[in-house]
Amino acid sequence: MSAFNFIYGEEELSHRAVTVYVYLRDRSNKEGSCWPGVKTIARELKLSPRTVQRAVRDLERVGLVTRQARFRENGSSTSNKYFLHKKA
């Protein structure tokens, strides 16, 4: 049984959201968090950055991902930190 079976049956999610979730899960640590940049995700999945942003919003909407903004010491933004969740 695949560790991803729960997401494949999620009717509310587009193929882009499933793809981005699997990518984030593959990049996450033991605690289920990771922090790749949108441009990195887009480049590695061969998607546009805008498509990645929409996919992350879709994942947040159904409760599979929580996003936390991160900032450098000078106040400029850096990549988001993503926390992955499984549906109950």
C-alpha positions in Angstrom: 0.0 0.0 0.0 1.3 3.4 -1.0 1.9 6.1 1.6 0.0 8.4 -0.9 -3.2 6.5 -1.3 -5.2 9.0 0.8 -4.4 11.8 -1.6 -5.2 10.0 -4.9 -8.8 9.7 -3.9 -9.2 13.4 -2.9 -11.7 14.5 -5.4 -11.3 18.2 -4.5 -7.7 18.3 -5.7 -6.4 19.0 -9.1 -3.6 17.0 -10.6 -1.3 20.0 -10.0 -2.1 20.0 -6.3 -1.5 16.2 -6.0 1.9 16.6 -7.9 3.0 19.5 -5.6 1.9 17.6 -2.4 3.9 14.5 -3.5 6.9 16.7 -4.2 6.7 18.5 -0.8 6.3 15.1 1.0 9.4 13.8 -0.8 11.4 16.8 0.3 10.0 16.9 3.9 11.9 15.9 7.1 10.7 13.5 9.8 8.5 16.2 11.3 6.7 16.7 7.9 8.1 20.2 7.1 10.2 21.5 4.2 11.0 24.9 2.7 11.7 24.8 -1.0 11.1 28.0 -2.9 8.2 28.3 -5.4 10.7 28.8 -8.2 12.6 25.6 -7.3 9.4 23.6 -7.1 8.3 25.0 -10.4 11.6 24.3 -12.1 11.8 20.7 -10.8 8.2 19.9 -11.6 8.3 21.7 -14.9 5.3 23.9 -13.9 5.0 27.7 -13.8 5.5 29.4 -10.5 1.9 30.6 -10.7 0.6 27.0 -11.0 2.7 26.0 -8.0 1.1 28.9 -6.0 -2.4 27.8 -7.0 -1.6 24.2 -6.1 -0.4 25.2 -2.6 -3.6 27.3 -2.1 -5.6 24.2 -3.0 -3.7 22.1 -0.6 -4.2 24.6 2.2 -7.9 24.8 1.5 -8.4 21.0 2.0 -6.1 21.0 5.1 -3.1 19.0 3.7 -0.6 21.8 3.9 0.0 24.8 6.2 2.3 27.5 4.9 4.4 29.8 7.2 6.1 32.9 5.7 9.8 33.1 6.6 12.0 36.3 6.6 15.7 37.1 6.6 17.3 39.2 9.3 17.0 42.3 7.0 13.3 41.8 6.7 13.2 40.5 3.2 11.2 37.4 2.5 12.7 34.0 1.8 11.1 30.6 1.0 8.0 29.6 2.8 8.1 26.7 5.3 5.5 24.1 4.5 4.0 21.7 7.1 2.3 18.6 5.6 -0.7 16.9 7.1 -2.7 13.8 6.4 -6.4 13.8 6.3 -8.1 11.9 9.1 
